[in-house]
Amino acid sequence: MANGGTTLLIGLVLLVLGMALVLWGAERFTEGAVGTALRFQLSTFYVGALVSGFEPENLVTGIAAALGHLHQIVVTNLRGAAHIGRAPF
């Protein structure tokens, strides 16, 4: 029983560590995409669409956020939708 508990604990620790790494990587990706767009004076919507692939259902949200100068929302919206679209449901 102790061996099974140890295995479960290791699995939970690895799960939490993996989730933390994914969140850290997503934040770095967003900061990098926004920084790239601003550095080259490009629309954050354009850079987000280019990096994550354009999805028409995000067009309204992306345009509204870009017009409102909400750069983080533009990139995150496109990136998040691309990841959800690939999720195996």
Long-range contacts (C-beta under 8 A, 24 or more apart in sequence): 26-79, 29-79, 30-72, 30-75, 30-76, 30-79, 33-75, 33-79, 34-71, 34-72, 34-75, 37-71, 37-75, 38-71, 43-74, 44-71, 44-74, 44-75, 45-74, 45-78, 47-75, 48-74, 48-75, 48-77, 48-78, 48-79, 49-78, 51-75, 51-78, 51-79, 52-78, 52-79, 52-81, 52-82, 53-78, 53-82, 54-78, 55-81, 55-82, 55-85, 57-81
